[in-house]
Every structure is written in C-alpha cells, then in structure tokens.
Amino acid sequence: IRENTILQSVLVAESAFIARHSVNTNFITPFRQIVDYASDGKIGMSSCKGENAIYASRRRLSYKERLVLNEDEIEALMKRLGFTILHPQEMTIEEQVLSFNNAHTVAGATGSALHNVVFGKPGQSVIHFSARRVNPNYKLIDLLVGVKPLYVECLSDAAIPEAIPDMLTINATANGGHKIAN
C-alpha cells in the first residue's frame, strides 16, 4: 500500500518471542518441524549420528571477537570428560540440527552456536559458559525447549588461578543431568 488507506479491521499476530521478557509456546513449533524433517531423512541427513556429549567450540572462528581464553585447554578438558568437540561454523545446518538434537549433553560459551539449543529435546542437559550474567533469552529458550540447563559464570580475567581447572569437574548425576562439583 503506497497511499493513505482506511482499513475496516487489522489483525496483528501475537509476538512469539519478546527478547529478555517472554516467549510463546508456539515459538518452538518451526524448530521442531525442522528437526522432524531432518530426522526423517528428507534432507539426506538421517544417517548423521549424534554424539553423547558435544562442546560447541569458538576456537576456529575467523573473527577474533568473543573468543574464549585458552579454549584449546578447555577443549582438551572437555575431550577428557567424554565430549566431542564441534565447530558449528564448519557444519551444514542439517548437521548442526541433528547433532544438537541427538546429544544428551550440550556445552559451550553463550553465543550463536548455543542458540542451536532450539533444536534440542526435553531433558537434554545444556551447560552455558558465560563471562557475565547469562542473557535471559537463553533462560527463556531453555524453559520452552525443556532442557536441564546449568549456567556457569566464568572468570573473564586473563589471570585465572591455575588451581581452578583442577578444582572443578563435571559429574553426571543419576538422572543424566550434570552439576559442577569441587
């Protein structure tokens, strides 16, 4: 419409997601449909095997903003704990969808890679590493998807005491969740 127009009625759709405030249960529907489509093999990825536990790394990102300090050491620790290291920016969307959906545990620094949690499933454990307080949007999505989140506020100072990595371990609980213990 390029001219003044009088309308008899206007239908305005309810917002499915209001950043940092609320999310409508219908918000998750298209993401579930994408998972179903990928899982049915309609996009040639049904043979993609999910890993038990995945860590979404930022180490190979081409831009240097928001890189994680000593991520090579973090990757080594996560490997020792049984995590498969993924570099989502090197994966197709189909591989990302199925990897995040099939994993029982997902971990990584908060950011675009962890937004793939929308492809997760209820009961899945998700470990968010953040240099500051976790953005409420992650909490809204985690609640809607039904994952079991763990929010870990990490030290952002380069002078991290050497004892800290040895003090923290990730232990599986009886119900498949995870907790940080010392």
Secondary structure as UniProt FT lines:
FT   STRAND          17..18
FT   TURN            19..21
FT   STRAND          22..23
FT   HELIX           25..28
FT   HELIX           29..39
FT   TURN            40..43
FT   TURN            46..47
FT   STRAND          53..56
FT   TURN            59..60
FT   TURN            65..66
FT   TURN            69..70
FT   HELIX           71..80
FT   TURN            81..82
FT   STRAND          84..86
FT   HELIX           88..90
FT   HELIX           93..102
FT   STRAND          105..109
FT   HELIX           112..119
FT   TURN            122..123
FT   STRAND          125..130
FT   HELIX           136..145
FT   STRAND          148..153
FT   HELIX           163..167
FT   STRAND          169..172
FT   TURN            174..175
FT   STRAND          178..181
//
